[in-house]
Amino acid sequence: MSTGKKFGLMIHIQEPNSPCEVVHMDWVTALPPSGDKSYNSFLVIVGRYSKTPIFLPCHKDETAIDTALLLWSRFISHTGLFKNIISDRDDKFKSALWTNLHRFFGTKLSFSTEYHCQKDGLAERIIQTLEDMIRRFWAYGLEFKDSDGFTHDWCTLIPALELAYNTSFHSSIGQTPPMLEKGWNPRLPADTLRTDLIEIHTTDSSFKMMLEKVKHHEKKYE
């Protein structure tokens, strides 16, 4: 007789004591094709401890094993294995292969009802904010070319979105996510350059404006 909790049950999630112990996952879809692989979606991972988000470009029709490989190569390899995943009901998580992968890794999968589960409320707000931010990135018409003729679209701008979010003060934790998680804030280009030697390029100005717009928009959701 099994003594473990069955997948799909509403269970109490104990607050984590360390980063990447408990993570929330959701997908943002219906985006225009982006990047050399024509990504049309991205996976959002939010650490429950520090509220640090990670964005992983992907395709809407990726299988469970595709998602598992994405997590392994872009997330688990850097942070280690999480203890628990919280996600809304999704076909990826319902698949037998994905369930078996979780059993193999020794993690638990907790399902919640979208927008109606108290334990998932904070992460849902964060994910909704992040989704709105990336869509605003696209809506602002940020498909511009830099001085080398390189076109930036939403996929190439995701790192800037992560940086803007992670260098913003979050009232829910009283500091920035990296400060809580690592004890220091990410170093920005302006922190390493002498102000009297900085030459502002039009592309750099546009990039800075992007970050400021994202930060301003994110603060409204704090």
Kinemage of the C-alpha trace (Angstrom):
@kinemage 1
@onewidth
@group {chain A} dominant
@subgroup {mainchain}
@vectorlist {calphas} color= white
{ca met a 1} P 0.000 0.000 0.000
{ca ser a 2} L 1.358 3.378 -0.988
{ca thr a 3} L 1.859 5.921 1.781
{ca gly a 4} L 2.809 8.840 -0.454
{ca lys a 5} L 0.523 11.678 -1.463
{ca lys a 6} L -1.207 11.171 -4.790
{ca phe a 7} L -0.600 13.611 -7.602
{ca gly a 8} L -3.435 16.067 -8.106
{ca leu a 9} L -4.397 16.492 -4.460
{ca met a 10} L -4.488 19.922 -2.857
{ca ile a 11} L -1.724 19.752 -0.259
{ca his a 12} L -0.200 22.316 2.048
{ca ile a 13} L 3.069 23.685 0.734
{ca gln a 14} L 5.600 24.333 3.468
{ca glu a 15} L 7.478 27.583 2.962
{ca pro a 16} L 11.033 26.854 1.759
{ca asn a 17} L 14.121 27.638 3.802
{ca ser a 18} L 16.497 27.969 0.863
{ca pro a 19} L 16.514 29.019 -2.813
{ca cys a 20} L 15.158 26.677 -5.507
{ca glu a 21} L 13.656 24.353 -2.917
{ca val a 22} L 10.124 25.035 -4.149
{ca val a 23} L 9.474 26.443 -7.623
{ca his a 24} L 6.360 27.612 -9.460
{ca met a 25} L 6.028 26.987 -13.187
{ca asp a 26} L 3.793 28.378 -15.897
{ca trp a 27} L 3.900 28.930 -19.648
{ca val a 28} L 3.389 32.140 -21.588
{ca thr a 29} L 2.135 31.261 -25.061
{ca ala a 30} L 0.727 32.841 -28.241
{ca leu a 31} L 3.800 34.995 -28.817
{ca pro a 32} L 5.127 35.848 -32.283
{ca pro a 33} L 7.933 33.544 -33.505
{ca ser a 34} L 11.283 34.715 -32.187
{ca gly a 35} L 14.924 33.716 -32.390
{ca asp a 36} L 16.727 31.366 -34.748
{ca lys a 37} L 14.494 28.494 -33.585
{ca ser a 38} L 11.249 30.477 -33.948
{ca tyr a 39} L 10.247 30.171 -30.297
{ca asn a 40} L 6.586 31.042 -29.710
{ca ser a 41} L 6.368 30.534 -25.939
{ca phe a 42} L 8.470 30.627 -22.828
{ca leu a 43} L 8.487 28.750 -19.574
{ca val a 44} L 8.415 30.894 -16.439
{ca ile a 45} L 10.028 29.461 -13.321
{ca val a 46} L 9.666 31.406 -10.069
{ca gly a 47} L 11.546 30.401 -6.940
{ca arg a 48} L 9.159 30.574 -4.005
{ca tyr a 49} L 11.924 31.545 -1.561
{ca ser a 50} L 13.285 34.682 -3.232
{ca lys a 51} L 10.700 35.180 -6.019
{ca thr a 52} L 13.529 35.024 -8.572
{ca pro a 53} L 12.151 34.390 -12.079
{ca ile a 54} L 13.830 32.502 -14.890
{ca phe a 55} L 12.522 32.660 -18.458
{ca leu a 56} L 13.220 29.771 -20.817
{ca pro a 57} L 12.175 30.235 -24.476
{ca cys a 58} L 10.434 27.177 -25.865
{ca his a 59} L 7.748 25.990 -28.263
{ca lys a 60} L 4.081 25.626 -27.420
{ca asp a 61} L 3.946 22.031 -28.639
{ca glu a 62} L 6.997 20.744 -26.774
{ca thr a 63} L 6.572 17.371 -25.105
{ca ala a 64} L 7.128 16.508 -21.464
{ca ile a 65} L 10.563 15.127 -22.194
{ca asp a 66} L 11.444 18.310 -24.116
{ca thr a 67} L 10.499 20.309 -21.042
{ca ala a 68} L 12.467 17.988 -18.766
{ca leu a 69} L 15.576 18.392 -20.927
{ca leu a 70} L 15.078 22.162 -20.945
{ca leu a 71} L 14.912 22.212 -17.158
{ca trp a 72} L 17.992 20.040 -16.876
{ca ser a 73} L 20.170 22.041 -19.256
{ca arg a 74} L 19.062 25.541 -18.277
{ca phe a 75} L 17.902 25.309 -14.674
{ca ile a 76} L 18.748 22.210 -12.643
{ca ser a 77} L 22.355 22.179 -13.833
{ca his a 78} L 22.852 25.610 -12.231
{ca thr a 79} L 20.628 25.468 -9.167
{ca gly a 80} L 20.422 21.814 -8.227
{ca leu a 81} L 17.309 19.709 -7.897
{ca phe a 82} L 14.190 21.278 -6.411
{ca lys a 83} L 12.080 19.475 -3.812
{ca asn a 84} L 8.660 20.512 -5.056
{ca ile a 85} L 7.041 21.916 -8.183
{ca ile a 86} L 3.811 23.902 -8.043
{ca ser a 87} L 1.987 24.223 -11.341
{ca asp a 88} L -1.526 24.733 -12.658
{ca arg a 89} L -3.089 21.803 -14.440
{ca asp a 90} L -1.313 21.300 -17.701
{ca asp a 91} L -1.041 18.491 -20.216
{ca lys a 92} L 2.728 18.442 -19.835
{ca phe a 93} L 2.439 17.657 -16.169
{ca lys a 94} L -0.330 15.125 -16.704
{ca ser a 95} L 1.728 12.962 -19.020
{ca ala a 96} L 2.951 9.646 -17.697
{ca leu a 97} L 6.486 10.345 -18.844
{ca trp a 98} L 6.674 13.622 -16.923
{ca thr a 99} L 5.261 11.958 -13.825
{ca asn a 100} L 7.804 9.148 -14.082
{ca leu a 101} L 10.608 11.658 -14.472
{ca his a 102} L 9.520 13.335 -11.246
{ca arg a 103} L 9.366 10.028 -9.446
{ca phe a 104} L 12.843 9.210 -10.707
{ca phe a 105} L 14.208 12.530 -9.456
{ca gly a 106} L 12.340 12.211 -6.162
{ca thr a 107} L 10.302 15.405 -6.505
{ca lys a 108} L 6.597 15.972 -5.870
{ca leu a 109} L 4.118 17.557 -8.248
{ca ser a 110} L 1.285 19.574 -6.692
{ca phe a 111} L -1.653 20.630 -8.849
{ca ser a 112} L -3.658 23.733 -8.099
{ca thr a 113} L -6.780 25.351 -9.527
{ca glu a 114} L -5.810 28.292 -11.687
{ca tyr a 115} L -6.379 31.712 -10.050
{ca his a 116} L -8.278 30.104 -7.155
{ca cys a 117} L -5.623 28.491 -5.002
{ca gln a 118} L -4.354 30.484 -2.049
{ca lys a 119} L -1.000 28.742 -1.895
{ca asp a 120} L -0.378 29.696 -5.511
{ca gly a 121} L -1.611 33.290 -5.307
{ca leu a 122} L 1.712 35.094 -4.998
{ca ala a 123} L 3.385 33.153 -7.792
{ca glu a 124} L 0.355 33.625 -10.039
{ca arg a 125} L 0.569 37.393 -9.560
{ca ile a 126} L 4.284 37.343 -10.345
{ca ile a 127} L 3.771 35.218 -13.436
{ca gln a 128} L 0.912 37.426 -14.646
{ca thr a 129} L 3.130 40.476 -14.137
{ca leu a 130} L 5.990 38.876 -16.048
{ca glu a 131} L 3.686 37.844 -18.872
{ca asp a 132} L 2.363 41.378 -19.136
{ca met a 133} L 5.921 42.709 -19.135
{ca ile a 134} L 7.058 40.507 -22.019
{ca arg a 135} L 3.945 41.363 -24.022
{ca arg a 136} L 4.589 45.056 -23.396
{ca phe a 137} L 8.165 44.528 -24.580
{ca trp a 138} L 6.718 43.310 -27.847
{ca ala a 139} L 3.970 45.962 -27.973
{ca tyr a 140} L 6.461 48.789 -27.444
{ca gly a 141} L 7.856 47.960 -30.872
{ca leu a 142} L 11.229 46.914 -29.546
{ca glu a 143} L 12.198 45.015 -32.664
{ca phe a 144} L 14.976 47.468 -33.421
{ca lys a 145} L 18.355 47.070 -35.081
{ca asp a 146} L 21.547 48.045 -33.324
{ca ser a 147} L 24.583 49.645 -34.968
{ca asp a 148} L 25.689 46.260 -36.328
{ca gly a 149} L 22.334 45.606 -37.952
{ca phe a 150} L 21.315 42.957 -35.418
{ca thr a 151} L 17.562 42.781 -34.864
{ca his a 152} L 16.415 42.356 -31.279
{ca asp a 153} L 13.065 40.669 -30.693
{ca trp a 154} L 11.396 39.383 -27.512
{ca cys a 155} L 13.557 36.263 -27.350
{ca thr a 156} L 16.854 38.148 -27.360
{ca leu a 157} L 15.467 40.679 -24.878
{ca ile a 158} L 14.477 38.114 -22.246
{ca pro a 159} L 17.821 38.455 -20.391
{ca ala a 160} L 17.188 42.203 -20.102
{ca leu a 161} L 13.733 41.494 -18.723
{ca glu a 162} L 15.181 39.153 -16.101
{ca leu a 163} L 17.803 41.741 -15.173
{ca ala a 164} L 15.241 44.533 -14.891
{ca tyr a 165} L 13.040 42.411 -12.655
{ca asn a 166} L 15.887 41.158 -10.477
{ca thr a 167} L 17.424 44.589 -9.902
{ca ser a 168} L 14.101 46.070 -8.791
{ca phe a 169} L 13.114 46.382 -5.140
{ca his a 170} L 10.302 44.017 -4.167
{ca ser a 171} L 8.148 45.017 -1.223
{ca ser a 172} L 7.015 41.417 -0.650
{ca ile a 173} L 10.547 40.410 0.395
{ca gly a 174} L 11.881 43.837 1.395
{ca gln a 175} L 14.798 43.775 -1.057
{ca thr a 176} L 15.818 42.521 -4.483
{ca pro a 177} L 15.593 38.771 -5.175
{ca pro a 178} L 19.384 38.324 -5.660
{ca met a 179} L 20.123 40.168 -2.413
{ca leu a 180} L 17.889 37.775 -0.493
{ca glu a 181} L 19.184 34.714 -2.308
{ca lys a 182} L 22.890 35.510 -2.698
{ca gly a 183} L 23.593 38.543 -0.554
{ca trp a 184} L 24.504 40.835 -3.456
{ca asn a 185} L 22.905 42.607 -6.401
{ca pro a 186} L 23.846 41.957 -10.036
{ca arg a 187} L 26.462 44.361 -11.359
{ca leu a 188} L 25.176 46.585 -14.142
{ca pro a 189} L 27.313 48.065 -16.948
{ca ala a 190} L 27.027 51.526 -15.416
{ca asp a 191} L 28.615 50.181 -12.224
{ca thr a 192} L 31.856 49.296 -14.025
{ca leu a 193} L 32.372 52.341 -16.231
{ca arg a 194} L 33.687 55.817 -15.457
{ca thr a 195} L 30.859 58.241 -16.075
{ca asp a 196} L 33.167 60.728 -17.792
{ca leu a 197} L 34.171 58.089 -20.338
{ca ile a 198} L 30.718 56.766 -21.146
{ca glu a 199} L 29.492 57.569 -24.638
{ca ile a 200} L 25.766 57.028 -24.876
{ca his a 201} L 24.885 55.220 -28.088
{ca thr a 202} L 21.338 55.445 -29.428
{ca thr a 203} L 20.925 51.695 -28.996
{ca asp a 204} L 22.183 51.921 -25.415
{ca ser a 205} L 19.730 54.719 -24.711
{ca ser a 206} L 16.858 52.671 -26.089
{ca phe a 207} L 17.956 49.686 -24.047
{ca lys a 208} L 18.105 51.771 -20.872
{ca met a 209} L 14.660 53.148 -21.622
{ca met a 210} L 13.351 49.590 -21.937
{ca leu a 211} L 14.656 48.681 -18.504
{ca glu a 212} L 13.167 51.783 -16.923
{ca lys a 213} L 9.750 51.112 -18.476
{ca val a 214} L 9.813 47.530 -17.286
{ca lys a 215} L 10.846 48.521 -13.761
{ca his a 216} L 8.145 51.191 -13.605
{ca his a 217} L 5.493 48.771 -14.809
{ca glu a 218} L 6.623 46.016 -12.432
{ca lys a 219} L 6.452 48.308 -9.391
{ca lys a 220} L 2.753 48.944 -10.031
{ca tyr a 221} L 2.116 45.259 -9.344
{ca glu a 222} L 4.065 45.110 -6.070
